[in-house]
């Protein structure tokens, strides 16, 4: 019965959790959480009482051997991130790989992830796309942007509200001011916003706007 579940959690609206995710969270022995406080709030809302163990980028390497051993000895665990699907710009890859290497069954439930609604909302081609997640903040950033200058597929990026304008300006320098793009923030929440236009239009708009919430940027590929 040893098993690891990767369980997506809502990116904003708590109604977006699936019935299956609720059942799995009720059935497992322990829940691994990127932030135990945030997960605790979600579990309280769902009326679920389970042991929660912190599992984040600062301790995941060190914790792996003991977690794998516990699962091999019969414990069933669920991994959740703060929001969305574990492993997508959040912890998840390392423990999934370790379980596979130790012949432990893993199962990822379908569910919330921020870039899918942002991509579909953008109005840009979504039949083929490149998910880039967070760009390197310093070392390697300009090199990666240069590599993407000729990318023909629609590109998907994550960004913080504090760096949005800086990133849009860098995109304009590399891709050109007239490249079409879309910025989505506060997805599924009351103040959800999907702003579309050229990079220049988006820069001008966000210069005078309050920028809050997690950001997804969709960039048109090189035509």
C-alpha positions, 0 to 999 in steps of 0.5 A: 500500500506504500504510495505518494500522491501529488495533490493539486490545491486551489490557486485562489478560489477554494471551490476549485479543489476536486472531490477526489483530492479531498478524499485522498487528503482524508485517507493518507497517513500524513500530508507534506506541505510547502507551508504548513500554515497555509495548508492548515488553513485549507485543511481546516476549511475542508474539515480534515485533521491530518498530521502535516510535515513541512516539505519545502525547497530548503529542506527537501534534499535532507528530508528525502531519505527518511521520507522514502524510508517511511513510505517504503515501510507502509505510510501513504503520503500526500504532497501539496504545495501552497497553491497549484500542482506540486512540481510545477515551479514548486517542490515535487520533482525530487521526491517523485524521482526518489520514489520512482527509483525506490519502486514506490508508486506515485500518482499525480491527481489532475487539478489546479495550476495557474498557467493553464487558465492564463494561457487559454485566457491570453488569446494567443496560440496554445496548441504548442507552448513553452513553459519557462516558469520563473526565469533566473533572477540574476546569473543566466537570465540574459542568456536565457532570454537571448535563447528565447528570442527566436522561440516560435511557440507561445511562452509561459512565465511566472513572475512576482508582482515586485518584478513585473515591470522590470521583466516586461521591460526586459522582454520588450528589449529582447522580443520587441515592444510590439510582441503580443502578450498577456498578463494574468494576476489574482487568477480565480480570485475576486480581483482576477485580471487578464490584461492583453496587448503589446509589451509596450501597452502592458508596460504603460498600463502597469506603470500606473496600476497597483500590482498585486498577486501572483503573476503569469505572463504569456508571450507570443512566439517569434513569427 
